[in-house]
Amino acid sequence: MKKSVAAIGLMAAIALVGPAKADKLDDIIASGTLRCAVVLDFPPMGARDANNNPIGFDVDYCNDLAKALGVKAEIVETPFPERIPALMSGRVDVGVASTSDTLERAKTVGMTIPYFAFEMAVTANEKSGVKSFEGMKGKVVGATAGTYEAIALEKQVKAWGTGEFRPYQTQADVFLALSQGQLDATVSTSTVAQANVKTGKFPGIAVVGKAPFDIDYVALFAAREEYGLINYLNLFINQQIRTGRYAELYKKWVGGEVPSLTVNGAYR
């Protein structure tokens, strides 16, 4: 009788708890594929080579993450405005897409510790007369919709009370408009600015200085409730730094001094 009561009690407890549920980390490993949202019009973070193959810092980062998980990487080309919708709709598992770690985004998706940091630069059409950030006042300026720099630049134009801000769908659209004279200037990450000028695809533009915006720390992102996966991603970022792989990728795709991923006075 005692055994029967004990067995019934155990069964009742199991029923209340419910069956064990595999988390997203388990699902990715079981599937054998890691689907990464990557922006491919954002060199040197993401682009396509002459054979149309995805290349860039974020592409390599996704490949490294897949290797660590023991699975195959699938690069899912995702424009800036579609990054979070792609995750929410189940098209991708993780965002490796130079995504600013804003509090607003953290209401929707789970953000990791920073895996990259950007400084902001001003790029101008050489005929515009813009020679600095302050020189953008009263001009027609633009940036890629939904990005950190677009939000900051639009706010600045409103504060100036003069000029016009235009949002664009992609970085390529912004630099094409700049080259064609539809924009006088733009603010983008310094890495993107230099990379686009060096391509020679956008004649008549030049990097003219820095923008006084905060350093843009960017994070990987996953579903907000997937704590196991987010914990793994945080440790992966830590390992990339500790092993020197972060510095190696920075040297390969960007060059120059490797930016710190710590925030003074907040964490190290």
N, C-alpha and C positions, 0 to 999 in steps of 0.2 A: 504493500500500500504506500509506504514511504517513497519507494522508487517511482511509483506511478505519479504521485503528487509532484515529485521533483522533476520528472520528465515533462509533465504538463506545464509546470512553471517555466522550464527552459524553453519549451515551444512557444509559450506566450510571450516570453521576452524577445525571442527571435522575430516573432510576428510584429511586435511593437517597433523594434529597431528596423526591420525590413532587410531585404537582401543587400549584400555589399555592392556598392556602386563604383565601377571603375572611373577614375577621373580622366581628364583630357590627356595628361601625360601618358597614362597607360594606353589610351586609345591611339595616340600617335605611334608609340612603339609597336603596338599590335598591328597597325595598318602598314607599317614599313615605309611610310612617307610623311614628310613634314612639309606642309604647304605654307609658304611664306609670302605675305603681301610685301611687294617691293616696288618702289617708284622707279621707273626706268627712263625718265626724262630729267634726271637730277644728277648729272655727272659732277664729281667722280663717285658719288654714292651709288648711283644706279644708271645704267645706259645699255646700249646694244653695240656690239662690235660690227665690223664690216660684213660678217656672216650672219648678222641678226641674233647673235647669242647674247644673253644677259651677262653684263660684267659690272664690276664696281665694288666698293667697300661693302655695301649692304648685301650684295650677292654673295661675296666671299663669307660674310658673317653668317648668312643663312646656311651656306654649305658647311661651315665649321660647326654650327649648332646641330645640323642633321648628322654629321659625322660623330659628334659626341653622343648623340642619341642612338646611333647605330642604325639609322634609317637613310632613305634617299631624300634629297631636297627637291622640292618642286617650287620654282619661282613663278609666282602669280603676279603678272604685271597689274599694278593698281595705281591709278592716278591719285594725286593728293586728296581730293574731296571724297574719294571712295574707300579710303583706307579703313576707317572704322565700320562703315556699312558692309564691307567685304567680310569682316570678322563676325559681325552680328548676323549676317545671312548664312554663315557657315561655309563660305567659299574658301576661307583660309583658316589656319590654326593659330598663327602667330604673325604679328606685324613687325617686320624688320624694314622700316620705311621712314627713318629720320623724323620721327613723330615727337613733337615737343611735349614734355611731361606736365601739361597744364592741369590745374585742379578741376577745371570744367570737364576735360576728357576723362579724368579719373572717376567721374560720376557714372560713366558709361562702360569703360573698359578698365582692366587691371594694368597698371603701368609698373615697369621695373625700375631699378636704379639706372642712372644714365649710362649709355654705352658709347656716346659720342657727344661732342660739344662744338657748337658753331659760334664764330664771331660774325657780326653783320657788316656788310660793305655796300657802298653806293656805286652803282654802275650807271653811266649816263651816255646818251647820244652825244657825240663830239660836237655837234652843231647846236646843242641845246643851251650851251653856256653854263651848264651846271658843273661846278668844280668841287662841291662839298655837300654835306648833308643839308646845311642851312640854305644852300643854293637851290634846293628842291622846292623851297617855299614859293607858292604861286604857280608852280609848274604842273604839267600833267604827268602823274606818276602811277605806277601800278605794281602788282605782285600777284603771286599765285594764290587764288582764293583758299581760305582755310588755314594757311600757314601762319606760323608765329609772326613772321615779318610782315605779312599782309595785314594782320590784325593791328599790329603796332603802327604801321605806316598809315593806315586809314584813320586811326585815332589821331595821329600827328597832323594829318591834313585838316581834320576837323578843328584841332586846337589852333592851327595857324589861321583858320577862317578864310583861306584863299587857296586856289588851286583845285585840282581834280584827282580823285583816286579811281583807278579802274582795276577790277579783279579779272584774272585770267584763269583758264582751266589748267594749264600746264606751264612749267618753267620755259619750255621751248616757245610757247605762245608769247610769253613775256619778253624774251630776248629777241624774238622776231619783230614784235611791235616796237621794241626799242631801236632795233637796227633800221627799221623802216620809217622811223620818225613819228610813229603814232604815240609813243611815250617819250618824255624827256629824260626820265630816270627811273630807276627801280632800286629797291633794297632787297638783297638776298644774302645768303651765307657767303662768306668770303671764298670758301672752297668752290661753290657753284659759280660765283662771279668769275673767278680766275679761269676755271675750266671752260666756261662758255666763250670767254674772250680768246683763249688759246686755240679753240677749234677753228677759228677763221670763218665759221659759218655765218657769223653776225657782224659784218663789216661796219665800221663807223662807231663802235662803242668802246668805252674804256672804263676801268675801275678808277674812281676819282677820290676815294677816301672811305673812312669807316662811318658807320651809323651808330649813334649813341644809344643803342638798344642793349638790353641785358644779354649776356651770353645765353645762347639757346641750347639748353641741355635736352637731349632727345633720348627716348626710352623704347625698349621693345614693349609690345602690348599683347595681351591675351584676354580671354573672357574674364570678367571681373571676379567671378566665383571660383575660378580654377586656381586655388591656392597652391596646390602641389606643383602645377606647371610654372606658376609665377616664381615660386621659391627656386625651382630648378633654373629658370632663366636668370635670376639674380646671381646664383652661384656660378653659372656659365660666364656671365659678364666679368665677375670677379676673377675667374680662372683665366679668361682672355688677357686680362691686365697682368696678372701674376706671372704667367708663362711668357710674356713678351709678345704674344700674338697681336694684341691691340696695336702696339708700337710698330710691329712689322706691317700690318695692313695699312696703317696711317702713312708710313714711309712709301709703300707701294702705290697708293692711290692719291695721296694728297701732297706729302712732302713737308719739310719744315719741322718746327718744334711741335711735339705731341702735346695737345691740350690736356690739362688736368680734368678729371671727371669728378673732382671733389668741390664742395662749396665751402669757402672759408667761413668759419664760425658756425657751420651747421653740422657737417659730418666729414669724416676723412676716410 
